[in-house]
């Protein structure tokens, strides 16, 4: 079965980076990786360039970024020149 890695996948002694195409001959192993979300099937029309990974739940990260951006926005007023002395 041909699949694309969602994360770094180690099969045997070989590592496959995310979005790498992997040909897994053991159907049981392929289905196990699919069910855990580590890989995704390559469809007839899907290839490396057009495939998109499944959405991940990163709401905590997004909330932290939003707080950081809000703080930066609040402090982004006009700059006051320093007085020379």
MDTraj code that builds the backbone (N, CA, C; nanometers):
import mdtraj as md
import numpy as np

residues = "UNK UNK UNK UNK UNK UNK UNK UNK UNK UNK UNK UNK UNK UNK UNK UNK UNK UNK UNK UNK UNK UNK UNK UNK UNK UNK UNK UNK UNK UNK UNK UNK UNK UNK UNK UNK UNK UNK UNK UNK UNK UNK UNK UNK UNK UNK UNK UNK UNK UNK UNK UNK UNK UNK UNK UNK UNK UNK UNK UNK UNK UNK UNK UNK UNK UNK UNK UNK UNK UNK UNK UNK UNK UNK UNK UNK UNK UNK UNK UNK UNK UNK UNK UNK UNK".split()
xyz = np.array([
    [0.0850, -0.1170, 0.0000],
    [0.0000, 0.0000, 0.0000],
    [0.0902, 0.1241, 0.0000],
    [0.0577, 0.2187, -0.0838],
    [0.1338, 0.3437, -0.0896],
    [0.0640, 0.4465, -0.0012],
    [0.1451, 0.5107, 0.0836],
    [0.0939, 0.6103, 0.1766],
    [0.1900, 0.7289, 0.1816],
    [0.1432, 0.8382, 0.2394],
    [0.2270, 0.9552, 0.2658],
    [0.2389, 0.9718, 0.4168],
    [0.3586, 0.9996, 0.4639],
    [0.3818, 1.0165, 0.6070],
    [0.3292, 1.1516, 0.6545],
    [0.2593, 1.1515, 0.7677],
    [0.2156, 1.2757, 0.8316],
    [0.3211, 1.3246, 0.9302],
    [0.3980, 1.2305, 0.9842],
    [0.5052, 1.2586, 1.0788],
    [0.6271, 1.1795, 1.0335],
    [0.7381, 1.1914, 1.1024],
    [0.8531, 1.1076, 1.0707],
    [0.8184, 0.9645, 1.1081],
    [0.8231, 0.8754, 1.0104],
    [0.7880, 0.7347, 1.0298],
    [0.9149, 0.6516, 1.0174],
    [0.9348, 0.5591, 1.1105],
    [1.0496, 0.4695, 1.1067],
    [0.9975, 0.3294, 1.0780],
    [1.0421, 0.2720, 0.9665],
    [1.0084, 0.1344, 0.9296],
    [1.1391, 0.0588, 0.9149],
    [1.1562, -0.0422, 0.9996],
    [1.2831, -0.1133, 0.9983],
    [1.3921, -0.0194, 1.0451],
    [1.4927, 0.0006, 0.9627],
    [1.6024, 0.0921, 0.9972],
    [1.5989, 0.2195, 0.9151],
    [1.4901, 0.2418, 0.8403],
    [1.4811, 0.3586, 0.7530],
    [1.3787, 0.4581, 0.8068],
    [1.4141, 0.5858, 0.7997],
    [1.3246, 0.6935, 0.8417],
    [1.2655, 0.7627, 0.7201],
    [1.1386, 0.7996, 0.7311],
    [1.0689, 0.8723, 0.6249],
    [1.0190, 1.0034, 0.6835],
    [1.0581, 1.1141, 0.6224],
    [1.0178, 1.2469, 0.6683],
    [0.8706, 1.2710, 0.6364],
    [0.8080, 1.3684, 0.7055],
    [0.6691, 1.4025, 0.6722],
    [0.6535, 1.4344, 0.5234],
    [0.5434, 1.3927, 0.4663],
    [0.5078, 1.4083, 0.3245],
    [0.5912, 1.3205, 0.2326],
    [0.6663, 1.2249, 0.2893],
    [0.7391, 1.1288, 0.2072],
    [0.6455, 1.0166, 0.1656],
    [0.6646, 0.9690, 0.0436],
    [0.5855, 0.8561, -0.0044],
    [0.6501, 0.7272, 0.0455],
    [0.5666, 0.6378, 0.1026],
    [0.6146, 0.5113, 0.1562],
    [0.5329, 0.3992, 0.0944],
    [0.6006, 0.2947, 0.0486],
    [0.5327, 0.1757, -0.0016],
    [0.5454, 0.0680, 0.1056],
    [0.4346, 0.0389, 0.1752],
    [0.4342, -0.0577, 0.2844],
    [0.3729, -0.1876, 0.2335],
    [0.4545, -0.2933, 0.2306],
    [0.4065, -0.4213, 0.1787],
    [0.3206, -0.4958, 0.2802],
    [0.3414, -0.4713, 0.4090],
    [0.2641, -0.5376, 0.5136],
    [0.1330, -0.4608, 0.5338],
    [0.0233, -0.5179, 0.4865],
    [-0.1075, -0.4515, 0.4909],
    [-0.1504, -0.4206, 0.6353],
    [-0.1222, -0.5122, 0.7269],
    [-0.1596, -0.4925, 0.8674],
    [-0.0852, -0.3724, 0.9268],
    [0.0432, -0.3619, 0.8974],
    [0.1227, -0.2492, 0.9462],
    [0.0726, -0.1178, 0.8859],
    [0.0412, -0.1194, 0.7577],
    [-0.0097, 0.0010, 0.6912],
    [-0.1408, 0.0461, 0.7543],
    [-0.2308, -0.0475, 0.7789],
    [-0.3595, -0.0131, 0.8401],
    [-0.3420, 0.0370, 0.9824],
    [-0.2446, -0.0171, 1.0551],
    [-0.2164, 0.0278, 1.1908],
    [-0.1692, 0.1730, 1.1889],
    [-0.0784, 0.2046, 1.0973],
    [-0.0285, 0.3424, 1.0860],
    [-0.1397, 0.4378, 1.0424],
    [-0.2263, 0.3919, 0.9522],
    [-0.3395, 0.4737, 0.9070],
    [-0.4348, 0.5039, 1.0229],
    [-0.4684, 0.4013, 1.0997],
    [-0.5652, 0.4185, 1.2074],
    [-0.5143, 0.5127, 1.3163],
    [-0.3828, 0.5207, 1.3333],
    [-0.3251, 0.6099, 1.4342],
    [-0.2953, 0.7489, 1.3790],
    [-0.3194, 0.7692, 1.2488],
    [-0.3008, 0.9020, 1.1897],
    [-0.1567, 0.9359, 1.1559],
    [-0.0676, 0.8356, 1.1558],
    [0.0722, 0.8611, 1.1242],
    [0.0953, 0.8750, 0.9751],
    [0.0093, 0.8144, 0.8945],
    [0.0192, 0.8208, 0.7489],
    [-0.1202, 0.8401, 0.6912],
    [-0.1250, 0.8746, 0.5615],
    [-0.2526, 0.8857, 0.4904],
    [-0.2385, 0.8163, 0.3558],
    [-0.3495, 0.7618, 0.3088],
    [-0.3476, 0.6898, 0.1813],
    [-0.3250, 0.7855, 0.0662],
    [-0.2590, 0.7353, -0.0354],
    [-0.2427, 0.8108, -0.1585],
    [-0.3539, 0.7640, -0.2519],
    [-0.4415, 0.8559, -0.2888],
    [-0.5492, 0.8229, -0.3808],
    [-0.5003, 0.8257, -0.5236],
    [-0.5883, 0.7904, -0.6157],
    [-0.5509, 0.7886, -0.7573],
    [-0.5137, 0.9272, -0.8084],
    [-0.5796, 1.0314, -0.7548],
    [-0.5525, 1.1672, -0.8034],
    [-0.4593, 1.2434, -0.7107],
    [-0.4260, 1.1854, -0.5972],
    [-0.3415, 1.2555, -0.5004],
    [-0.1944, 1.2303, -0.5283],
    [-0.1143, 1.3340, -0.5160],
    [0.0305, 1.3188, -0.5252],
    [0.0966, 1.4078, -0.4217],
    [0.2276, 1.4090, -0.4149],
    [0.2984, 1.4825, -0.3106],
    [0.2678, 1.6320, -0.3127],
    [0.2554, 1.6913, -0.4299],
    [0.2387, 1.8352, -0.4383],
    [0.0975, 1.8796, -0.3985],
    [-0.0057, 1.8003, -0.4255],
    [-0.1413, 1.8459, -0.4004],
    [-0.2010, 1.7919, -0.2724],
    [-0.1327, 1.7022, -0.2029],
    [-0.1892, 1.6454, -0.0811],
    [-0.1783, 1.7451, 0.0329],
    [-0.2778, 1.7396, 0.1228],
    [-0.2747, 1.8243, 0.2405],
    [-0.2893, 1.7360, 0.3628],
    [-0.2086, 1.7591, 0.4658],
    [-0.2192, 1.6767, 0.5860],
    [-0.3492, 1.7049, 0.6588],
    [-0.3983, 1.6109, 0.7375],
    [-0.5214, 1.6341, 0.8115],
    [-0.5007, 1.7446, 0.9140],
    [-0.6065, 1.8179, 0.9458],
    [-0.5915, 1.9267, 1.0418],
    [-0.5542, 1.8719, 1.1786],
    [-0.4723, 1.9483, 1.2498],
    [-0.4321, 1.9074, 1.3835],
    [-0.4962, 2.0003, 1.4841],
    [-0.5119, 1.9515, 1.6044],
    [-0.5712, 2.0332, 1.7097],
    [-0.4602, 2.1101, 1.7792],
    [-0.4375, 2.2322, 1.7357],
    [-0.3332, 2.3151, 1.7964],
    [-0.3929, 2.4433, 1.8520],
    [-0.5116, 2.4316, 1.9152],
    [-0.5795, 2.5505, 1.9654],
    [-0.4988, 2.6202, 2.0740],
    [-0.4269, 2.5431, 2.1584],
    [-0.3469, 2.6065, 2.2618],
    [-0.2366, 2.6914, 2.2000],
    [-0.1710, 2.6384, 2.0985],
    [-0.0650, 2.7126, 2.0321],
    [-0.1223, 2.8397, 1.9688],
    [-0.2384, 2.8268, 1.9047],
    [-0.3023, 2.9408, 1.8406],
    [-0.3388, 3.0461, 1.9438],
    [-0.3910, 3.0030, 2.0590],
    [-0.4272, 3.0982, 2.1627],
    [-0.3052, 3.1740, 2.2126],
    [-0.1927, 3.1052, 2.2282],
    [-0.0705, 3.1715, 2.2724],
    [-0.0244, 3.2725, 2.1684],
    [-0.0331, 3.2340, 2.0399],
    [0.0071, 3.3260, 1.9334],
    [-0.0844, 3.4467, 1.9287],
    [-0.2151, 3.4244, 1.9479],
    [-0.3088, 3.5361, 1.9472],
    [-0.2790, 3.6324, 2.0606],
    [-0.2474, 3.5795, 2.1788],
    [-0.2147, 3.6654, 2.2927],
    [-0.0875, 3.7446, 2.2640],
    [0.0109, 3.6776, 2.2042],
    [0.1365, 3.7447, 2.1709],
    [0.1118, 3.8557, 2.0688],
    [0.0321, 3.8253, 1.9646],
    [0.0034, 3.9252, 1.8612],
    [-0.0753, 4.0420, 1.9180],
    [-0.1668, 4.0142, 2.0099],
    [-0.2456, 4.1200, 2.0706],
    [-0.1542, 4.2132, 2.1504],
    [-0.0609, 4.1535, 2.2252],
    [0.0318, 4.2335, 2.3046],
    [0.1184, 4.3205, 2.2147],
    [0.1657, 4.2630, 2.1041],
    [0.2474, 4.3398, 2.0107],
    [0.1675, 4.4531, 1.9493],
    [0.0393, 4.4287, 1.9201],
    [-0.0465, 4.5307, 1.8608],
    [-0.0690, 4.6448, 1.9597],
    [-0.0895, 4.6100, 2.0874],
    [-0.1131, 4.7132, 2.1885],
    [0.0096, 4.8018, 2.2060],
    [0.1274, 4.7486, 2.1854],
    [0.2509, 4.8245, 2.2046],
    [0.3049, 4.8823, 2.0739],
    [0.2261, 4.8848, 1.9707],
    [0.2780, 4.9272, 1.8420],
    [0.2437, 5.0740, 1.8102],
    [0.2378, 5.1576, 1.9134],
    [0.2086, 5.2982, 1.8923],
    [0.3262, 5.3714, 1.8310],
    [0.3127, 5.5018, 1.8083],
    [0.4220, 5.5776, 1.7478],
    [0.5441, 5.5799, 1.8396],
    [0.6599, 5.5776, 1.7785],
    [0.7842, 5.5804, 1.8548],
    [0.8157, 5.7241, 1.8945],
    [0.8618, 5.7388, 2.0175],
    [0.8980, 5.8699, 2.0683],
    [1.0488, 5.8799, 2.0640],
    [1.1014, 5.9825, 1.9979],
    [1.2488, 5.9937, 1.9905],
    [1.3078, 6.0208, 2.1275],
    [1.4256, 5.9653, 2.1507],
    [1.4977, 5.9898, 2.2761],
    [1.5565, 6.1297, 2.2730],
    [1.5566, 6.1928, 2.3889],
    [1.6154, 6.3259, 2.3941],
    [1.7666, 6.3137, 2.4058],
    [1.8359, 6.3963, 2.3322],
    [1.9823, 6.3933, 2.3352],
    [2.0337, 6.4698, 2.4559],
    [2.1314, 6.4187, 2.5188],
    [2.1735, 6.4898, 2.6384],
    [2.3165, 6.4971, 2.6622],
])
top = md.Topology()
chain = top.add_chain()
for i, resn in enumerate(residues, 1):
    res = top.add_residue(resn, chain, resSeq=i)
    for name in ("N", "CA", "C"):
        top.add_atom(name, md.element.get_by_symbol(name[0]), res)
traj = md.Trajectory(xyz[None], top)
